[in-house]
């Protein structure tokens, strides 16, 4: 299997010059085994974070979130796609909706506990075009140029080596294939309140949001869009806040304050 390599020399020089304490902090935040252990615990212990973001019953229990995700996937996939690879799928709680838009969905994640829940959901909902696999985005167990769409949602800020992940995404996508990455928008001040807790998270979110389009420009034609689809903390009591924010960000230039940004990139032929 031939793998492309993307090298960002500036990135590596900045990392080597970072203070030792910051390097340690970043290493802990991005350590693959630590990520695996963390999300295994979230799933097995059923921590509050689980019910906010990963519960396989979210769509059944929260019609507001179900409606937002339905609309989001309709915007992302106005027509059906072929083979879709979903990076960092977690429990796949959104697969009953995402599966409507693809011929097949393959989800990957490093957390076995999360994947066990995803497999139960797939079986319970009879999502025959969905499957999941345990592997890392840094070494995808997927054939070259075999995927029509690579999709990720709140995933890239957990990746230890963005250039390596981008190389893998480029490798598995067919020419003309799409890479869709949805991430929290750090320009929105509420992100600091509900999503980012540590200095390392701020640095990594900022680095991804403002350098990712530049890093992929040779391999992809890319567009940045803004979106207000959220999952955590959204209920009947907070929905009015979301409605007000959504109305405001529908007006330029306030769209830059949306809750999320989406990188929509097409692989060059």
Secondary structure, DSSP 8 states (H G I E B T S, - for coil): --------HHHHHHHHHS-HHHHHHHHHHH-HHHHHHHHHHHHHHT-HHHHHHT-TTHHHH-HHHHHHHHHHHHHH-SS-EEEEEEET-TT-TTHHHHGGGEEEEEEEES-HHHHHHHHHHHHHTT-TTEEEEE--TTS--S-TT-EEEEEEES-GGG-S-HHHHHHHHHHHEEEEEEEEEEEE-TTSTHHHHHT--SHHHHHHHHHHHHHHHHHTTTTEEEEEEEE----TT-STTTHHHHHHHHHHTTSTTGGGG-SEEEEEEEE--
